[in-house]
């Protein structure tokens, strides 16, 4: 089961609301088996239909375990592009969809399977 800091979920929700109607995307950092931080990459582009995050500007960091991004619609399912992206970056991927509340969060594996999570 994925463990995630409860305050981090509030931050993710706030970031999605502030970026709307554009998507946002970032990396997730895990410490002591708890996802506890969002890492925004310089040179990222947040757009209406997609976001691009630059992994080239990140330091080598084994604590980065996946990604988070928003969907400005009520659809929390990963697109084909999302699934291709998941395969490249870590083991946990979060999609938060409009209206960006806690029940609008979806956790996926790198293969696109739903993951259970626990707030800590």
C-alpha positions as CSV (number, residue, x, y, z in Angstrom):
1,X,0.0,0.0,0.0
2,X,1.2,3.5,-0.9
3,X,1.6,5.9,2.0
4,X,1.3,9.6,1.4
5,X,1.5,12.6,3.7
6,X,-2.0,14.1,4.2
7,X,-0.7,17.7,4.0
8,X,0.9,16.8,0.7
9,X,-2.5,15.9,-0.7
10,X,-3.8,19.3,0.3
11,X,-0.9,20.9,-1.4
12,X,-1.5,18.9,-4.6
13,X,-5.2,19.9,-4.5
14,X,-4.2,23.5,-4.1
15,X,-1.7,23.4,-6.9
16,X,-4.2,21.9,-9.3
17,X,-6.8,24.5,-8.4
18,X,-4.3,27.4,-8.9
19,X,-3.2,26.0,-12.2
20,X,-6.7,25.3,-13.6
21,X,-7.7,25.3,-16.5
22,X,-4.2,24.2,-17.3
23,X,-2.6,21.0,-16.2
24,X,0.3,20.9,-13.8
25,X,2.8,18.1,-13.4
26,X,5.6,17.4,-11.0
27,X,7.7,14.6,-9.5
28,X,7.0,12.8,-6.2
29,X,9.6,12.2,-3.5
30,X,9.5,9.5,-0.9
31,X,11.2,9.5,2.4
32,X,11.0,6.6,4.9
33,X,8.4,4.9,2.7
34,X,6.1,7.9,2.7
35,X,5.5,10.1,-0.3
36,X,6.1,13.5,1.3
37,X,7.2,16.0,-1.3
38,X,6.4,17.3,-4.7
39,X,9.3,18.4,-6.8
40,X,8.6,21.0,-9.6
41,X,11.1,20.8,-12.4
42,X,12.5,24.0,-13.9
43,X,11.5,24.4,-17.6
44,X,8.2,22.6,-17.1
45,X,5.3,23.7,-19.4
46,X,1.7,23.6,-18.0
47,X,-0.9,23.7,-20.8
48,X,-4.6,23.2,-21.3
49,X,-4.4,19.7,-22.9
50,X,-1.1,18.5,-21.5
51,X,2.0,19.3,-19.4
52,X,5.6,18.7,-20.1
53,X,8.1,18.2,-17.2
54,X,11.8,18.4,-17.8
55,X,13.6,15.5,-16.2
56,X,16.9,16.8,-17.6
57,X,17.1,19.6,-15.0
58,X,16.6,17.3,-12.0
59,X,19.5,16.0,-10.0
60,X,20.0,12.2,-9.8
61,X,17.7,11.4,-6.9
62,X,16.7,7.9,-5.9
63,X,14.0,9.2,-3.6
64,X,11.9,10.3,-6.6
65,X,9.3,7.5,-7.0
66,X,6.9,8.8,-9.5
67,X,4.8,11.7,-10.8
68,X,1.7,13.7,-10.1
69,X,-0.4,15.7,-12.7
70,X,-3.8,17.2,-12.9
71,X,-6.6,16.7,-15.4
72,X,-8.7,19.8,-15.9
73,X,-11.7,17.6,-16.6
74,X,-13.6,15.2,-14.3
75,X,-11.8,12.2,-15.9
76,X,-9.2,10.7,-13.6
77,X,-8.3,7.9,-15.9
78,X,-4.9,7.9,-17.5
79,X,-4.7,8.6,-21.3
80,X,-2.5,6.6,-23.6
81,X,0.1,9.4,-23.3
82,X,-0.1,9.2,-19.5
83,X,0.5,5.4,-19.6
84,X,3.6,5.9,-21.8
85,X,4.8,8.6,-19.4
86,X,4.2,6.3,-16.4
87,X,6.5,3.7,-17.8
88,X,9.5,6.1,-17.8
89,X,9.2,7.6,-14.3
90,X,8.9,5.6,-11.2
91,X,6.4,3.3,-9.5
92,X,3.6,5.6,-8.4
93,X,1.6,8.1,-10.4
94,X,-1.1,10.3,-9.1
95,X,-3.8,12.0,-11.3
96,X,-6.0,14.6,-9.6
97,X,-9.0,15.6,-11.7
98,X,-11.4,18.6,-11.5
99,X,-12.7,19.8,-9.0
100,X,-9.5,18.7,-7.3
101,X,-10.8,17.4,-4.0
102,X,-9.6,14.4,-2.1
103,X,-12.1,12.1,-3.7
104,X,-10.7,13.3,-7.1
105,X,-7.3,11.6,-6.6
106,X,-6.3,8.4,-8.4
107,X,-3.2,6.4,-7.8
108,X,-1.7,4.3,-10.5
109,X,1.2,1.9,-11.0
110,X,3.6,2.3,-13.8
111,X,1.5,-0.2,-15.8
112,X,-1.7,1.9,-15.1
113,X,-3.2,-0.3,-12.5
114,X,-5.1,1.3,-9.6
115,X,-3.1,1.4,-6.3
116,X,-4.5,1.6,-2.8
117,X,-3.1,4.4,-0.6
118,X,-3.1,5.4,3.0
119,X,-2.9,8.9,4.4
120,X,-0.4,9.4,7.1
